[in-house]
Amino acid sequence: MKRKIKTPEDYIPTDCWQDAKEFFLSIRDDVDIYKKFKCFPNMNQNEEADKFVAWWSFERFAEKPESLLLINDHLDEIIKKVSSCNFIDGYEQLQYKLILFYRLLNEAGFINE
């Protein structure tokens, strides 16, 4: 007779944890890189990208974790949009990605100005 192993209702598979961790770390790294490049005087500033960086740095996603789900749901679409633009350098590409994150969250009401 086989025994049924009961899994807890809140069980999350290991691969989901790993995917979530990679997603979180990729955004964190993007924000960190953007902040480092922004320190150079000849780098163009963008208010929307800066607002997303501030939102992330103040960990506003902790108040509304569904905002991260929204970004994750639209991540492929955002990456396609960024890669379809022929940016000259990686900073502009990264900046545009952060702008799109900001616009997505702002339209959904996750960023309060």
N, C-alpha and C positions, 0 to 999 in steps of 0.2 A: 504494500500500500504506500503510495507516494504522499509525502507531506507537502502541503501548500505553504510556500513562504509568503508571508504577508509583507508587502512593502508599505511604508508609511505614505499617507496621502500627500504629504509635502515633499516627497522624494523627487530629486532632480538628477537626471543621469549625469555622469561624469563628463561626457562630451559636451553637454550643454553648459556646464560650469566652465569648461575650457574655452568654448566659443565666447561666452560672456566676458571672461577675463581678457581674452585677446582683443575683443571689441573695445572694452573699457581702456585698456592700455594703449591701443592705437590712437584713440581720441586724446588721451592724456599726453602722449608723445607729440601729436600734432600741435596741441596747445603749447607745450614746452618749447618746441622748435620755433613756433611762430613768435613767442615772447622773446626768444634769444635773437632772432633776426630783426625784430622790431626795434631793438636797441641801436642798430646802426642808423646814423642820421640820414642816409640817402634812401632808406626804405620807405615806400609809400604807406601811409596809414589809411585804415578804413574803419569807420565808426561801427559798422555792423560786425565785422570780424572782431574788433576790440570788445564789443558788447558780449559776443559769444564767449570770448576768452575770460572776461570778468565773470560771466554766469558760471562757467565751468570752474574757475579758480575759487569762487565762493561756494562751490559744491551745491549749487541750487538743485541739481538733479537728485540729491538725497531727499529733498522735500517732495519731489514729484518724480518717482522712478519711472513712471510711464513715459516720461520724456525721452529716456534712453531707448525704450522700446520703439518709440516713433522714429528716432534717428536710425536705429537698426533696421526697421522696416523699409526705410527709404534710402539706405546707404548705397545699394547698387545703383539706383537711379541717380544719386548725387555724384557718385564716382564716374558714371557714364557721362554726365553733363560736364563735369570738370575735365575729363579726358578728351571730350569733343572740342573743347576750346584749345586753341594752339597758343598756350602761354609760352613766353620766352624763357622764364625761369621758374624754378620750383617754389620760390616764395609767393609769386602771384598765384600759382596753382593752389598752394596751401591756403592762401588768403581767401580765394574764391570758395574753396571747400568749407571754410569756417563761416563765410558769408551765407552759404546755402544752409548750413546747420542753423544759423541764427534765424534766417527767414522762415524755415520750417517750424521751428519752435515758437517763434513770434506769432505766426499765423494760427498755430494751435493753441495759443494763449498760455504757453509755459514760461514766457519771458515777460515780466512786468516791468514796464519802464517808469 
